[in-house]
Amino acid sequence: MKIVADSAIPFLRGVLEPWAEVRYLPGSAITPADAAQADALIVRTRTRCDERLLGGSRVKLIATATIGFDHIDTAWCAAHGVEVATSAGCNARGVLQWAGAVLVHLSRTQGWQPAQRTLGVVGVGHVGSLVARYAAAWGFRVLGCDPPREEREHAGFLPLETVAREADILTFHTPLDASTRHLVDNALIGRLRPGAVVMNSSRGEVADTEALVAGGHPCVIDVWEHEPAIDRRLLGQALLATPHVAGYSEQGKANATAMAVAAVARRFSLPLTGWYPPEAAPSAPRPIGWEELCATIDRVYDIEAESRRLKAQPEAFEEMRDRYAYRREYF
């Protein structure tokens, strides 16, 4: 059995080798020749998995150590018998921690308390539901927008137009598909309150860069169109800018690798049920109050320092991601 794996996926080396020949390659450098003899691929977003890569190969499984899967042509895979397994939900608390750090920074620099702000959460899935729940406990008025869930559940989620008009801060946690590509466009920005902050930690293409720049609204950006060649105008406009690391917690990465290993083990009947990286501490979810968050977040995640590094060296975007010191989740 042969596996090709992204060399930047942590905790993976040595786990599958007793049962498989594993080649570790940079994700963006995996070629059709590499995939041709592989039975499985373990990838991140930097590997585009489509007919060009997979045509003529014997790949039966793609396990992506990411929550998103827009880098995978799922229709082509389904038509050609290639199973796709994602790590949905793996890094939800890592992104929650990023969002908490952003909100604390905005509160300090703009001079407000949570009870004075309305937070609009667009996409109320694994990540958005956590952000909404914690933000409500911190004192924010929270408005949720999730059209697919509203259609299924009739849970009281609001239309995007309503949330955009009422929110002081609008945070995006949607997957990327045809319905969400450039969800943040000129029309949406035109509905925002003066000074409303746009936060995007979902996918870069959810927000139209040109619309964000032209609209001039304050923004906080973790994901960018055309990564790693990020737009310098948007970088300069951003109140905080991070290099696609919102979910880069130790536990989030461990969860993602464990879920990818579980998918391979399930597909190829390997005795790895329940495996979790022994060097990673499991998450310990707990409530945290606003005052405690403000007093502790900087020690765990200095988002201002991270933003300064990216603004000073945008050309090092990919290196910053690949060499990231994973944060420890503490709530």
ChimeraX attribute file (.defattr): number of C-alpha atoms within 10 A of each C-alpha:
attribute: neighborCount
match mode: 1-to-1
recipient: residues
	/A:1	12
	/A:2	17
	/A:3	23
	/A:4	23
	/A:5	25
	/A:6	24
	/A:7	17
	/A:8	16
	/A:9	21
	/A:10	15
	/A:11	17
	/A:12	20
	/A:13	13
	/A:14	9
	/A:15	14
	/A:16	16
	/A:17	14
	/A:18	9
	/A:19	13
	/A:20	14
	/A:21	12
	/A:22	21
	/A:23	16
	/A:24	16
	/A:25	16
	/A:26	16
	/A:27	20
	/A:28	13
	/A:29	11
	/A:30	21
	/A:31	15
	/A:32	17
	/A:33	12
	/A:34	17
	/A:35	22
	/A:36	15
	/A:37	16
	/A:38	22
	/A:39	20
	/A:40	24
	/A:41	27
	/A:42	26
	/A:43	29
	/A:44	26
	/A:45	18
	/A:46	15
	/A:47	20
	/A:48	20
	/A:49	24
	/A:50	16
	/A:51	15
	/A:52	10
	/A:53	17
	/A:54	23
	/A:55	16
	/A:56	13
	/A:57	16
	/A:58	15
	/A:59	23
	/A:60	19
	/A:61	22
	/A:62	25
	/A:63	25
	/A:64	30
	/A:65	29
	/A:66	24
	/A:67	21
	/A:68	20
	/A:69	23
	/A:70	14
	/A:71	16
	/A:72	20
	/A:73	14
	/A:74	16
	/A:75	10
	/A:76	15
	/A:77	21
	/A:78	11
	/A:79	8
	/A:80	14
	/A:81	12
	/A:82	19
	/A:83	16
	/A:84	18
	/A:85	20
	/A:86	20
	/A:87	22
	/A:88	19
	/A:89	16
	/A:90	25
	/A:91	25
	/A:92	25
	/A:93	25
	/A:94	27
	/A:95	25
	/A:96	23
	/A:97	26
	/A:98	25
	/A:99	21
	/A:100	21
	/A:101	22
	/A:102	17
	/A:103	19
	/A:104	21
	/A:105	20
	/A:106	18
	/A:107	15
	/A:108	11
	/A:109	10
	/A:110	9
	/A:111	8
	/A:112	12
	/A:113	16
	/A:114	18
	/A:115	11
	/A:116	10
	/A:117	17
	/A:118	21
	/A:119	26
	/A:120	29
	/A:121	29
	/A:122	27
	/A:123	24
	/A:124	21
	/A:125	18
	/A:126	17
	/A:127	25
	/A:128	25
	/A:129	18
	/A:130	16
	/A:131	26
	/A:132	25
	/A:133	13
	/A:134	19
	/A:135	23
	/A:136	17
	/A:137	16
	/A:138	19
	/A:139	16
	/A:140	19
	/A:141	18
	/A:142	20
	/A:143	23
	/A:144	24
	/A:145	23
	/A:146	21
	/A:147	17
	/A:148	12
	/A:149	15
	/A:150	15
	/A:151	11
	/A:152	8
	/A:153	10
	/A:154	10
	/A:155	11
	/A:156	13
	/A:157	21
	/A:158	17
	/A:159	15
	/A:160	19
	/A:161	13
	/A:162	14
	/A:163	24
	/A:164	26
	/A:165	18
	/A:166	18
	/A:167	22
	/A:168	20
	/A:169	24
	/A:170	23
	/A:171	24
	/A:172	23
	/A:173	24
	/A:174	25
	/A:175	18
	/A:176	19
	/A:177	14
	/A:178	9
	/A:179	10
	/A:180	15
	/A:181	17
	/A:182	19
	/A:183	19
	/A:184	19
	/A:185	17
	/A:186	17
	/A:187	12
	/A:188	17
	/A:189	21
	/A:190	14
	/A:191	15
	/A:192	23
	/A:193	15
	/A:194	12
	/A:195	12
	/A:196	20
	/A:197	21
	/A:198	25
	/A:199	26
	/A:200	26
	/A:201	24
	/A:202	28
	/A:203	24
	/A:204	21
	/A:205	20
	/A:206	26
	/A:207	25
	/A:208	17
	/A:209	21
	/A:210	14
	/A:211	18
	/A:212	22
	/A:213	19
	/A:214	12
	/A:215	16
	/A:216	14
	/A:217	21
	/A:218	20
	/A:219	24
	/A:220	24
	/A:221	26
	/A:222	22
	/A:223	24
	/A:224	26
	/A:225	15
	/A:226	11
	/A:227	15
	/A:228	18
	/A:229	13
	/A:230	18
	/A:231	16
	/A:232	11
	/A:233	13
	/A:234	21
	/A:235	21
	/A:236	12
	/A:237	17
	/A:238	24
	/A:239	21
	/A:240	24
	/A:241	25
	/A:242	28
	/A:243	25
	/A:244	22
	/A:245	19
	/A:246	24
	/A:247	27
	/A:248	24
	/A:249	26
	/A:250	21
	/A:251	25
	/A:252	28
	/A:253	25
	/A:254	27
	/A:255	24
	/A:256	27
	/A:257	26
	/A:258	23
	/A:259	24
	/A:260	24
	/A:261	25
	/A:262	22
	/A:263	25
	/A:264	24
	/A:265	18
	/A:266	13
	/A:267	13
	/A:268	15
	/A:269	11
	/A:270	16
	/A:271	11
	/A:272	16
	/A:273	13
	/A:274	10
	/A:275	14
	/A:276	19
	/A:277	17
	/A:278	9
	/A:279	9
	/A:280	15
	/A:281	13
	/A:282	16
	/A:283	18
	/A:284	9
	/A:285	10
	/A:286	7
	/A:287	11
	/A:288	13
	/A:289	12
	/A:290	18
	/A:291	10
	/A:292	9
	/A:293	16
	/A:294	16
	/A:295	10
	/A:296	13
	/A:297	18
	/A:298	15
	/A:299	7
	/A:300	13
	/A:301	19
	/A:302	13
	/A:303	19
	/A:304	16
	/A:305	13
	/A:306	16
	/A:307	21
	/A:308	14
	/A:309	17
	/A:310	18
	/A:311	20
	/A:312	10
	/A:313	11
	/A:314	21
	/A:315	13
	/A:316	15
	/A:317	19
	/A:318	15
	/A:319	12
	/A:320	19
	/A:321	17
	/A:322	14
	/A:323	9
	/A:324	13
	/A:325	11
	/A:326	17
	/A:327	20
	/A:328	19
	/A:329	22
	/A:330	16
	/A:331	14
